[in-house]
Amino acid sequence: MMGAGIDIAWQDQPGRIATVWLDNRAKLNILGPELMDSLVAALAALAEQPGLRAVVLRGAGGRAFIGGADIGVMAGLDPESARVFIRRIHACCAALRALPVPVIACIEGFCLGAGLEIAAACDLRIARDESRFGMPEVRVGIPSVVEAALLPQLIGWGRTRWLLMTGEVIGTAEALAWGLIERAAPADGLAAALEQTLASLCAGGPRALTLQKRLMLAWEDLPTSAAITRGIDAFADAYRTEEPAERMGAFLAAQAARKRSQGVG
């Protein structure tokens, strides 16, 4: 790929999976306006893909997932253009959250600033064991904003304050202990960890996973009683297709077969 851009690779096992490669490797995959617009467009197109089971988001080159937003661009902003720029970052995060399928951030190397906001907007995060995570915006004179607001739900308010107020960078082991990522692996085990996670996701019913993701997004903004009511609606909605009957029927048939093989009545 010449210059910065987006590439999408497809695989059909363990299901129809799209891997979105963000490629600005010469600059640690930092995000400028054109690259952000390209990412939003690519994700919107993926949202319409029939049979899609999961999306994996990766940074090309192995040195960074996303090294942050382009400081060269941000240095020249004024209040109005700053609003336009930050809305672009939010649009990337919103497009990830709007995808009807689970999204995995597969992180290698630096995951900083806007990169960590995008990782937080994904459903799951897997990282190579030498990755680095941070929100250093205050060190260049701006606050951490938009989907940084998701961090307290992942790591709590105290650790969020530490990252956002100190600007310090932490390693993979600490990120895992904090709950910032869900899984860590050595470089030679990252592919296997990713495939195992995809297999687990694809074992679920496609529509059930779509309903589950939609419901969890709603839970973020609802009080407990309303969240429970929304869950009841989602449970009933699951029965609008044959997926529950088919999958529960297969489960019961397999259970009966096991009992017969064991000589149980």
Backbone as a ProteinNet text record, in pm:
[ID]
protein_1_A
[PRIMARY]
MMGAGIDIAWQDQPGRIATVWLDNRAKLNILGPELMDSLVAALAALAEQPGLRAVVLRGAGGRAFIGGADIGVMAGLDPESARVFIRRIHACCAALRALPVPVIACIEGFCLGAGLEIAAACDLRIARDESRFGMPEVRVGIPSVVEAALLPQLIGWGRTRWLLMTGEVIGTAEALAWGLIERAAPADGLAAALEQTLASLCAGGPRALTLQKRLMLAWEDLPTSAAITRGIDAFADAYRTEEPAERMGAFLAAQAARKRSQGVG
[TERTIARY]
84.8	0	88.2	57.9	133.1	67.5	145.9	90.9	2.4	-75	-163.1	-296.7	-353.4	-481.6	-534.5	-644.2	-712.2	-710.9	-679.9	-686.4	-772.8	-849.4	-936.2	-902.7	-875.3	-849.4	-964.2	-1001.3	-1115.4	-1072.3	-1141.9	-1125.9	-1263.8	-1279.7	-1409.5	-1410.5	-1301.3	-1296.3	-1237.9	-1299.2	-1414	-1548.4	-1550.8	-1670.1	-1625	-1717.9	-1683.6	-1627.2	-1495.6	-1423.7	-1356.5	-1368.1	-1296.4	-1188.2	-1064.5	-956.2	-927.4	-946.9	-925.3	-785	-700.5	-563.3	-555.8	-520.6	-496	-347	-315.2	-175.5	-123.9	-53.9	27.4	158.2	213.7	322.9	446.4	469.2	585.7	573.8	449.5	425.8	351.4	382.9	322.5	169.4	118.1	-26.8	-104.5	-41.7	-113.5	-230.4	-330	-454.5	-458.6	-464.5	-493.7	-634.9	-683.8	-822.9	-858.9	-775.5	-809.4	-815.5	-721.6	-720.7	-842.8	-881.5	-1000.6	-1125.7	-1136.1	-1251.6	-1256	-1139.8	-1133.8	-1176	-1136.1	-1173.9	-1324.4	-1384.5	-1529.6	-1602.8	-1557.8	-1622.5	-1609.8	-1492.4	-1471.5	-1560.2	-1571.7	-1654.5	-1802.2	-1845.8	-1985.2	-2017.4	-1923.5	-1944.8	-1949.4	-1864.9	-1864.5	-1995.5	-2054.2	-2179.1	-2290.6	-2277.4	-2379.4	-2346.7	-2233.5	-2190.9	-2274.2	-2341.4	-2418	-2325.3	-2365.1	-2288.6	-2167.3	-2141	-2024.7	-2041.5	-1935.9	-1943.6	-1861.2	-1751.6	-1665.4	-1572.9	-1521.6	-1423.4	-1302.7	-1184.9	-1059.5	-995.8	-956.7	-890.8	-743.9	-655.6	-511.1	-438.1	-320.6	-231.4	-119.8	-88.4	13.7	154.2	245.6	387	441.7	356.3	400.4	455.3	474.7	532	426.6	306.5	200.6	64.6	-28.7	-170.5	-215	-219.5	-237.9	-158.9	-64.4	22	-38.1	-164.1	-230.8	-283.7	-332.6	-374.9	-255.2	-266	-154.8	-130.9	-22.7	9.8	44.3	100.9	130.5	5.6	-104.6	-233.1	-289	-286.2	-348.2	-280	-151.6	-79.2	-132.5	-197.3	-247.2	-396.4	-461.7	-606.5	-644.1	-765.7	-827.4	-953.1	-1027.6	-1142.4	-1241.5	-1270.2	-1368.7	-1312.7	-1190.2	-1131.8	-1098.7	-1072.8	-1050.3	-1176.8	-1291.2	-1418.2	-1440.3	-1409.7	-1423.8	-1329.4	-1204.5	-1105.1	-1145.2	-1184.4	-1213.8	-1340.8	-1431.7	-1550.3	-1515.3	-1407.3	-1362.3	-1317.4	-1244	-1202.2	-1324.6	-1419.4	-1542.8	-1615.9	-1617.5	-1686.1	-1624.3	-1491.5	-1425.3	-1473.2	-1475.8	-1517.5	-1664.4	-1748	-1890.6	-1916.3	-1838.8	-1856.2	-1820.8	-1719.9	-1685	-1796.8	-1852.4	-1958.3	-2087.7	-2107.5	-2228.6	-2224.8	-2107	-2101.7	-2188.8	-2268	-2358.9	-2291.8	-2161.9	-2087.9	-1977.7	-1925.1	-1815.1	-1691.8	-1623	-1499.8	-1386.8	-1277.2	-1158.8	-1047.6	-992.5	-870.8	-752.7	-674	-553.4	-434.1	-374.3	-282.9	-138.4	-55.6	89.8	157.4	251.1	326.7	247.3	263.6	204.5	53.9	-16.8	-160.6	-184.4	-181	-174	-284.2	-332.3	-424.9	-546.4	-566.4	-679.4	-678.7	-560.7	-552.1	-614.8	-593.7	-653.3	-803.4	-847.1	-990.4	-1057.3	-992.8	-1046.8	-1046	-939.3	-935.4	-1048.2	-1074.3	-1182.2	-1317.7	-1331.9	-1459.3	-1482.5	-1378.3	-1394.5	-1455.9	-1507	-1572.1	-1471.8	-1361.6	-1259.3	-1122.7	-1023.6	-888.5	-788.2	-706.3	-598.3	-468.6	-365.4	-241.9	-119.4	-21.4	111.1	176.1	255.8	304	408	448.4	540.4	474	341.9	270.8	275.2	240.3	245.2	116.6	60.2	-70.2	-61.2	-124.6	-122.2	-215.5	-243.2	-324.9	-244.8	-148.5	-54.4	-100	-228.8	-274.3	-239.7	-253.5	-226.4	-82.7	6.8	147.1	169.1	69.7	80.1	-29.5	-87.6	-173.2	-320.8	-367.6	-510.2	-560.7	-691.5	-744.9	-774	-783.6	-831.2	-983.9	-1043	-1187.6	-1253.3	-1365.8	-1452.9	-1453.7	-1411.2	-1429.2	-1333.2	-1251.8	-1183.7	-1286.7	-1408.7	-1517.6	-1557.5	-1514.3	-1542.9	-1446.7	-1334.1	-1230.3	-1273.3	-1348.4	-1388.2	-1466.5	-1542.9	-1617.1	-1524.2	-1407.8	-1312	-1217.4	-1167.2	-1058.7	-1088.4	-1206.5	-1239.9	-1193.3	-1250.6	-1220.4	-1078.3	-1028.4	-894.6	-787.6	-792.5	-692.2	-711.3	-836.1	-859.2	-795.6	-816.4	-753.1	-601.8	-545.8	-399.9	-351.8	-416.1	-373.3	-391.4	-507.5	-540.1	-470	-446	-384.9	-232.7	-173.6	-27.8	28.5	-50.4	1.9	102.9	117.5	216.4	172.2	270	246.8	268.5	178.6	190.5	212.1	260.5	286.7	169.2	187.2	80.2	39.5	135.4	102.2	13.3	46.7	-33.9	-171	-173.6	-301.1	-393.1	-337.1	-417	-468.1	-382.5	-422.7	-529.8	-524.4	-621.8	-756.1	-758.8	-879.8	-889.6	-780.6	-778.4	-780.8	-721	-727.3	-779.3	-829.8	-886.2	-789.7	-690.7	-599.5	-465.6	-357.6	-222.7	-154.3	-61.3	8.9	146.8	244.2	374.6	359.3	459.5	451.3	419.8	482	458.9	329.2	256.1	129	9.6	34.2	-74.2	-175.9	-127.3	-219.2	-308.5	-250.4	-330	-433	-394.4	-488.9	-603.5	-573	-676.6	-770.8	-715.4	-799.7	-887.9	-833.8	-914.9	-1031.7	-1005	-1111.3	-1216.7	-1174.3	-1268.9	-1352.2	-1289.2	-1363.8	-1470.8	-1436.6	-1535	-1651.2	-1620.8	-1726.9	-1816.5	-1753.9	-1830.9	-1909.1	-1882.9	-1962.4	-2101.1	-2116.3	-2245.8	-2336.5	-2465.4	-2560.6	-2537.3	-2535.4	-2508.4	-2605.9	-2734.2	-2831.2	-2824.5	-2799	-2786.6	-2672.6	-2562.1	-2449	-2481.9	-2554.7	-2595.9	-2686.5	-2782.9	-2871.2	-2793.3	-2694.7	-2617.9	-2534.8	-2470.4	-2390.4	-2478.8	-2591.8	-2683.5	-2733.2	-2762.4	-2813.1	-2706.5	-2583.2	-2477.5	-2448.2	-2457.7	-2441.8	-2552.6	-2674.1	-2785.1	-2764.9	-2713.5	-2691.8	-2602.2	-2508.6	-2415.6	-2488.2	-2604	-2673.9	-2802.7	-2835.8	-2964.5	-2948.1	-3041.3	-3044.1	-3079.3	-3052.2	-3065.8	-3204.2	-3307.7	-3443.4	-3474.1	-3433.6	-3457.2	-3371.4	-3249	-3162.1	-3223.3	-3284.6	-3349.2	-3467.7	-3547.8	-3661.3	-3615.1	-3507.9	-3453.2	-3407.2	-3352.4	-3309.4	-3425.9	-3536.6	-3656.7	-3702.2	-3700.9	-3739.4	-3644.6	-3514.2	-3416.1	-3434.6	-3466.2	-3488.7	-3606.7	-3716	-3833.2	-3801.9	-3723.9	-3690.7	-3609.6	-3531.6	-3451.4	-3537.6	-3661.9	-3750.2	-3825.5	-3789.8	-3850.8	-3792.3	-3681.7	-3624.7	-3617.2	-3572.9	-3562.1	-3430.3	-3344.8	-3212.6	-3220.3	-3302.4	-3307.5	-3355.7	-3461.2	-3514.8	-3412	-3345.7	-3247.3	-3128.9	-3077	-2958.2	-2991	-3104	-3142.6	-3178	-3239.6	-3268.5	-3142	-3040.4	-2912.9	-2846.3	-2855.2	-2797.8	-2865.7	-2998.6	-3072.5	-3047.2	-3034.9	-3006.5	-2868	-2770.5	-2635.1	-2631.6	-2705.7	-2713.9	-2775.6	-2883.3	-2947.9	-2855.4	-2779.9	-2686.6	-2577.4	-2528.4	-2426.2	-2480.6	-2603.4	-2663.1	-2678.4	-2720.5	-2735	-2600.9	-2496.5	-2364.7	-2309.1	-2359	-2315	-2409.3	-2511.7	-2605.9	-2698.5	-2717.5	-2806	-2944.7	-3051.1	-3190.1	-3240.8
-119.9	0	124.7	217.1	341.3	444.3	507	606.2	542.9	628.8	580.7	538	433.2	386.5	269.5	213.8	102.9	-16	-132.9	-256.4	-355.4	-435.7	-534.1	-671.9	-765.7	-905	-990.5	-1092	-1176.1	-1319.3	-1383.5	-1527.1	-1585.6	-1713	-1779.4	-1883.1	-1895.7	-1985.9	-1911.4	-1923	-2006.9	-1950.5	-1840	-1778	-1669.4	-1594.7	-1485.2	-1369.8	-1352.2	-1254.9	-1151.8	-1023.8	-916.9	-861.7	-860.7	-795.3	-661.3	-555.4	-419	-375.5	-355.3	-310.3	-159.4	-88	54.9	73.8	131	132.6	274.9	321.7	443.3	411.9	295.4	236.8	325.6	409.9	498.3	598.7	621	717.1	651.7	525.8	453	451.9	450.6	442.9	556.2	674.7	788.3	828.2	891	921.9	1066.9	1087.2	1218	1218.4	1333.3	1342.1	1243.4	1230.9	1143.8	997.5	956.2	817.3	788.1	883.6	863.5	853.2	938.5	932.4	798.3	749	619.6	506	514	409.8	409.5	526.6	534.4	476.7	509.3	458.4	306.9	254.5	109.4	36.7	90.4	26.3	33.7	143.7	155.6	52.2	28.5	-72.8	-213.1	-238.8	-369.8	-396	-292.1	-308.1	-362.6	-345.9	-393.5	-530.1	-588	-715.5	-831.1	-908	-1023.7	-1135.3	-1202.7	-1316.6	-1282.5	-1154.4	-1114.4	-1162	-1223.7	-1274.2	-1194	-1134.6	-1056.3	-969.3	-864.7	-775.5	-766.8	-772.5	-753.8	-625.2	-538.3	-412.8	-421.5	-395	-405.5	-286.7	-260.1	-160.6	-230.2	-182	-244.9	-216.2	-303.6	-280.8	-340.9	-376.7	-442.9	-351.3	-222.1	-131.3	-56.2	-47	28.2	-21.1	-23.8	-38.6	94.5	196.7	334.9	422.1	497.6	577	708.4	733.6	856.2	933.5	1053.3	1143.5	1226.7	1280.7	1351	1486.7	1495.9	1620.7	1731.2	1694.3	1794.6	1866.8	1794.7	1856.4	1933.1	1871.2	1932.4	2062.2	2074.8	2196.1	2320.8	2301.4	2416.5	2441.4	2376.2	2390.6	2518.1	2563.6	2668.2	2606.9	2681.1	2618.3	2551.2	2610.7	2551.6	2429.8	2441.7	2326.8	2214.6	2248.2	2145.3	2063.1	2129.1	2058	1961	2004.6	1918.5	1798.9	1824.9	1718.6	1613.9	1654.9	1558.5	1480.3	1542.3	1468.1	1356.4	1374.1	1266.2	1144.9	1169.6	1058.8	990.6	1070.8	1012.6	931.3	978.4	905.2	768	757.5	626.4	533	584.5	502.9	463.3	559.3	532	428.2	430.9	332.7	192.1	180.5	50	-1.4	86.4	46.2	16.2	78.4	56	-73.5	-132.3	-258.8	-361.4	-439.5	-534.1	-660.9	-673	-792.9	-754.4	-851.7	-820.4	-769.1	-674.5	-617.4	-642.5	-698.3	-725.2	-629.2	-557.8	-481.2	-573.6	-599.3	-682.6	-587.7	-572.2	-461.8	-509.8	-444.9	-466.2	-330.4	-318.9	-195.5	-85.6	36.6	153.1	163.2	193.2	216.9	340.2	457	582.3	679.5	757.8	865.7	817	871.1	830.9	680.4	621.9	477.3	401.1	448.9	382.4	408.4	525.7	552.2	456.8	433.2	340.3	197.8	159.9	26.5	10.8	115.3	110	96.4	147.3	138.4	-0.5	-82.1	-220	-304.1	-421	-506.2	-583.3	-626.3	-702.9	-654.1	-672.8	-627.3	-738.4	-774.3	-870.6	-798.7	-818.2	-743.3	-832	-797.9	-858.8	-814.9	-901.7	-876.1	-765.5	-703.8	-590.6	-460.5	-454.6	-334.4	-226.4	-104.8	9.4	89.9	130.5	195.1	327.4	430.7	557.4	659.8	761.8	876.1	1002.1	1036.8	1145.1	1284.2	1303.8	1432.1	1551.3	1536.2	1653.3	1702.6	1615.8	1655.3	1741.3	1742	1830.8	1937.2	1958.1	2073.3	2056.6	1933.4	1911.4	1801.6	1799	1690.9	1567.6	1453.6	1331.4	1335.6	1311.3	1332.5	1217.3	1244.4	1149.4	1011.9	905.9	772.4	739.1	833.9	817.7	804.5	853	840.2	695.7	603.4	461.1	397.1	460.4	397	367.9	455.8	420.8	290.1	256.7	131.3	11.2	32.9	-75.8	-89.8	22.2	15.1	90.3	152.4	227.4	372.1	453.6	596.5	629.1	558.4	590	567	451.8	422.2	510.7	544.2	637.8	772.9	821.9	948.8	940.2	827.7	812.6	825	752	756.2	895.9	957.4	1082.4	1202.6	1198.1	1314	1310.4	1191.5	1183.9	1173.6	1119	1095.7	983	907.3	798.7	681.2	605.5	491	363	266.1	138.4	25.7	-88.3	-203.9	-300.4	-408.1	-504.8	-573	-611	-681.4	-594.8	-467.8	-378.1	-354.5	-340.2	-321.7	-441.2	-560.5	-680.8	-684.5	-652.6	-653	-547.8	-437	-329.6	-359.5	-451.9	-476.4	-391.4	-327.4	-245.8	-333.7	-452.2	-553.3	-683	-771.1	-896.4	-1013.4	-1002.4	-1114.5	-1062.1	-1126.1	-1092.8	-1218.7	-1200.9	-1315.5	-1271.3	-1362.4	-1330.2	-1314.9	-1255.6	-1228.8	-1354.8	-1468	-1591.1	-1661.5	-1607.5	-1666	-1577.5	-1459.4	-1363.7	-1416.8	-1477.3	-1529.4	-1637.8	-1726.3	-1833.3	-1777.9	-1677.3	-1615.7	-1550.2	-1486.9	-1423.7	-1527.9	-1635.5	-1739.1	-1807.7	-1830	-1890.5	-1799.7	-1670	-1575.4	-1571.9	-1572	-1573.2	-1700.6	-1814.8	-1940.1	-1934.8	-1876.5	-1863.9	-1774.5	-1664.9	-1574.8	-1641.8	-1710.9	-1772.4	-1894.5	-1943.3	-2053.4	-2005.2	-1877	-1821	-1803.2	-1790	-1763.6	-1625.8	-1611.3	-1479.6	-1371.9	-1402.4	-1301.7	-1278.1	-1382.4	-1365.7	-1270.6	-1281.2	-1191.8	-1047.6	-1030.3	-895.5	-834.7	-913.2	-865.3	-836.1	-922.2	-902.6	-775.3	-750.8	-628.8	-505.3	-506.8	-393.4	-368.8	-476.6	-464.4	-407.2	-453.7	-403.8	-256.5	-212.3	-69.9	10.4	-42	26.8	31.5	-76.6	-81.9	31.4	75	180.2	307.8	333.3	460.6	447	325.8	303.6	276.8	322.9	278.7	130.5	68.6	-76.4	-125.8	-61.9	-110.5	-104.5	3.4	15.4	-83.8	-109.6	-207.1	-346.7	-381.4	-511.5	-521.5	-415.9	-414.8	-429.8	-360.1	-371.1	-514.6	-580.2	-718.4	-813.1	-790.3	-872.3	-859.3	-736.7	-714.4	-787.4	-783.5	-849.5	-1001.8	-1055.2	-1199.6	-1242.1	-1166.7	-1198.4	-1182.9	-1079.6	-1052.4	-1166.1	-1235.2	-1346.3	-1453.9	-1465.2	-1570.3	-1529.1	-1417.7	-1377.7	-1454.8	-1526.3	-1614.7	-1756.1	-1849.7	-1990.3	-2020.6	-1919.8	-1947.1	-2013.4	-1965.4	-2033.8	-2178.6	-2201.4	-2337.3	-2431	-2384.5	-2468.4	-2499.7	-2398.4	-2419.5	-2496.6	-2468.2	-2544.4	-2687.1	-2706.2	-2841.7	-2922.2	-2859.1	-2927.8	-2960.9	-2869.6	-2894.2	-3012.6	-3015.2	-3124.2	-3256.7	-3254.9	-3378.7	-3432.5	-3343.2	-3386.3	-3439.9	-3376.2	-3422.5	-3561.3	-3585.5	-3716.3	-3822.8	-3786.3	-3881.5	-3920.9	-3825	-3856.3	-3952.6	-3929	-4017.6	-4158.6	-4169.7	-4301.9	-4374.1	-4297.6	-4361.1	-4406.5	-4342.1	-4378.1	-4478.8	-4520.5	-4617.7	-4560.1	-4426.3	-4360.7	-4354.9	-4383.8	-4389.2	-4276.3
0	0	0	-91	-98.5	-7.4	81.5	171.9	276.8	344.5	449.4	390.4	448.3	398.7	478.8	431.3	496	401.4	454.6	376.5	453.8	383.2	447.4	393.9	485.1	450.2	502	424.3	459.6	487.6	579	601.9	630.2	597.8	614.4	725.4	798.3	913.2	1031.9	1153	1190.5	1147.3	1077.2	1023.3	927.7	875.1	783.8	866.8	858.3	941.1	851.4	887.4	818.2	910.4	862.3	935.4	868.4	944.3	894.1	935.7	838	862.7	842.1	946.1	938.6	911.7	797	752.8	732.2	832.3	821.1	894.3	859.4	937.7	948.3	849.3	855.5	969.7	1017.8	1125.7	1241.8	1268.8	1380.9	1373	1250.3	1226.6	1293.2	1301.4	1359.2	1268	1327.4	1258.1	1213.9	1083.9	1027.3	972.4	927.7	881.9	771.3	668	556	599.7	683.3	728.6	815.1	899.1	981.7	895.1	793.4	704.5	631.2	591	522.1	614.4	740	835.4	858	875.5	895.7	775	654.8	533.9	523.5	557.4	550.6	650.7	770.6	873.5	836.9	779.3	736.3	629.5	538	434.5	495.5	592.2	657.4	731.1	786.3	860.2	771.5	639.3	545.6	486.5	525.6	467.5	521	434.5	482.5	530.4	636.1	684.8	768	790.7	870.1	1013.9	1070.8	1207.2	1306.5	1260.9	1350.6	1267.4	1331.8	1270	1362.3	1303.7	1376.8	1327.7	1419.3	1384.1	1423.5	1328.3	1352.9	1291.8	1345	1287.6	1212.1	1093.6	1010.6	1063	1029.4	1056.1	1183.3	1278.7	1400.8	1509	1480.3	1580.3	1658.5	1602.4	1669.2	1622.9	1716.8	1683.4	1623.6	1704.4	1659.3	1756.8	1704.4	1790.3	1836.6	1802.1	1843.8	1724.1	1749.8	1643.5	1597.8	1478	1414.3	1481.8	1559	1628.8	1529.8	1416.1	1314.9	1267.7	1259.6	1224.1	1343	1461	1578.5	1619.1	1591.2	1630	1560.7	1447	1372.4	1386.5	1481.7	1495.7	1570.9	1546.4	1627.5	1689	1771.7	1838.1	1743	1629.7	1539	1466.3	1414.5	1344.8	1442.2	1568.8	1670.8	1691.2	1690.4	1706.5	1589.7	1470	1352.8	1362.7	1402	1411.1	1514	1633.4	1738.3	1706.4	1633	1591.5	1494.9	1419.5	1331.3	1414.6	1522.8	1609.3	1668.8	1715.6	1770.1	1663.9	1539.8	1433.1	1411.2	1422.2	1410.6	1521.4	1642.9	1756.9	1744.3	1703.7	1690.3	1582.2	1474.2	1366.9	1413.9	1498.8	1556.5	1646	1727.7	1818.7	1744.3	1627.3	1549.4	1469	1449.4	1377.5	1448.8	1376.8	1441.7	1492.5	1471.1	1512.4	1611.3	1686.4	1777.9	1703.3	1766.6	1711.1	1809.6	1760.6	1842.2	1801.7	1896.1	1872.6	1899	1796.4	1810.4	1812.3	1929.6	1955.9	1959.4	1879.6	1882.9	1894.6	1986.7	1999	2066.4	2017.8	2083.6	2059.7	2167.1	2162.7	2249.3	2186.2	2260.4	2216.9	2311.1	2281.5	2204.8	2085	2001.7	1975.2	1972.4	1953.4	2067.9	2190.5	2306.4	2311.3	2267.3	2258.6	2159.3	2046	1946.7	2001.4	2070.5	2131.6	2233.2	2312	2411.2	2345.2	2223.4	2151.3	2092.3	2086.4	2040.1	2151.9	2116.5	2215.5	2299.9	2238.8	2308.8	2263.6	2350.8	2322.7	2356.1	2256.9	2273.7	2239.6	2321	2297.8	2303.9	2222.6	2231.8	2361.8	2420.3	2556.4	2568.5	2459.5	2467.1	2421.7	2428.7	2385.3	2493.4	2453.2	2544.6	2530	2644.5	2647.2	2723.3	2669.4	2741.4	2680.4	2760.4	2718.4	2748.5	2663	2695.6	2654.6	2626.9	2572.5	2660.2	2792.6	2877.8	2861.8	2821.2	2804.8	2680.5	2590.3	2474.3	2478.4	2597.3	2618.8	2588.6	2576.2	2550.7	2644.3	2674.1	2756.2	2670.9	2736.1	2671	2670.4	2553.3	2540.1	2463.4	2404.7	2333.4	2401.6	2333.1	2391	2504.9	2546.3	2675.3	2786.9	2761.1	2858.4	2883.4	2796.9	2817.9	2918.3	2942.8	3024.7	3167.5	3236	3373	3382.2	3278.4	3279.8	3266.6	3206.3	3188.2	3306.9	3357.1	3455.4	3584.4	3595.3	3715.9	3707.5	3794.6	3791.8	3836	3937.4	3986.6	3882.2	3817.2	3713.8	3590.9	3559.6	3449.2	3480.8	3602.9	3641.3	3630.4	3669.2	3662.1	3518.2	3427.3	3287.5	3228.6	3251.7	3185	3247.4	3379.2	3444.6	3446.1	3450.9	3450.9	3310.1	3217.1	3082.7	3076.6	3183.9	3186.5	3099	3052.7	2965.5	3046	3029.4	3099.8	2999.6	3050.5	2966.3	2963	2888.8	2869	2998.7	3082	3205.9	3294.6	3305.4	3386.5	3322.8	3190.2	3120.7	3142.9	3143.3	3167	3310.7	3405	3545.8	3573.6	3504.9	3523.8	3457.1	3360.6	3284	3158.3	3120.3	2998.8	2874.1	2884.9	2779.4	2841.2	2757.3	2806.1	2795.4	2707.2	2687.8	2639.7	2683.1	2638.5	2587.9	2494.7	2438	2391.4	2392.5	2333.1	2182.9	2119.9	1975.9	1896.9	1936.6	1860.8	1898.9	1996.1	2035.4	2006.6	1948.4	1926.6	1825.9	1717.5	1615.9	1673.9	1756.4	1816.7	1913.4	1992.6	2086.5	2010.9	1900	1819.5	1760.7	1706.5	1646.1	1750.2	1869.3	1975.6	2013.4	2018.7	2052.2	1942.7	1818.1	1707.3	1707.6	1738.4	1743.9	1852	1967.1	2075.6	2034.3	1966.8	1922.4	1818.1	1724.2	1615.9	1661.7	1781.8	1836.9	1878.3	1897.9	1936.4	1816	1842.3	1735.5	1677.3	1544.9	1484.5	1530.7	1530.3	1571.5	1721.5	1797.9	1942.6	1976.6	1904.3	1930.5	1892.8	1782.6	1744.2	1850.7	1898.8	2004.3	2132.2	2163.6	2285.7	2280.2	2166.7	2154.7	2165.2	2096.1	2100.1	2242.7	2313.6	2449.9	2543	2531.2	2618.9	2594.7	2470	2442.4	2509.7	2507	2572.7	2723.5	2780.4	2925.4	2974.8	2892.2	2933.8	2974.4	2913.9	2935.7	3015.8	3058.1	3123.7	3272.9	3355.2	3495.1	3501.5	3615.5	3625.8	3588	3638.2	3609.6	3460.6	3394.3	3250.7	3173	3221.1	3155.4	3160.7	3274.5	3287.1	3191.9	3184.7	3092.8	2948.4	2911.9	2776.1	2750	2851.1	2835.5	2811.1	2879.4	2857.1	2712.4	2662.1	2522.7	2426.7	2456.4	2370.1	2372.5	2490.8	2502.8	2415.8	2424.7	2343.5	2194.8	2161.5	2021.6	1961	2042.1	1992	1927.4	1971.9	1922.3	1796.2	1737.7	1610.5	1493.4	1515.2	1413.4	1471.1	1388.7	1431.2	1501.2	1518	1576.3	1714.1	1808.9	1938.9	1927.9	1851.2	1839.2	1776.2	1672.6	1604.9	1695.2	1762.8	1845.8	1973.1	2033.2	2152.3	2115.7	1999.2	1953.3	1932	1871.1	1850.8	1984	2079.6	2212.8	2279.9	2276.5	2341	2272.1	2138.2	2065	2100.4	2111	2147.4	2289.7	2379.4	2517.8	2525.3	2449.4	2447.6	2390.5	2286.7	2226.6	2325.3	2404.1	2504.1	2609.4	2651.3	2751.3	2697.5	2570.3	2512.2	2503	2466.9	2454.7	2588.7	2696.8	2830.3	2896.4	2822.9	2876.2	2980.8	2975.5	3072.8	3012.1	3096.9	3053.8	2974.8
[MASK]
+++++++++++++++++++++++++++++++++++++++++++++++++++++++++++++++++++++++++++++++++++++++++++++++++++++++++++++++++++++++++++++++++++++++++++++++++++++++++++++++++++++++++++++++++++++++++++++++++++++++++++++++++++++++++++++++++++++++++++++++++++++++++++++++++++++++++

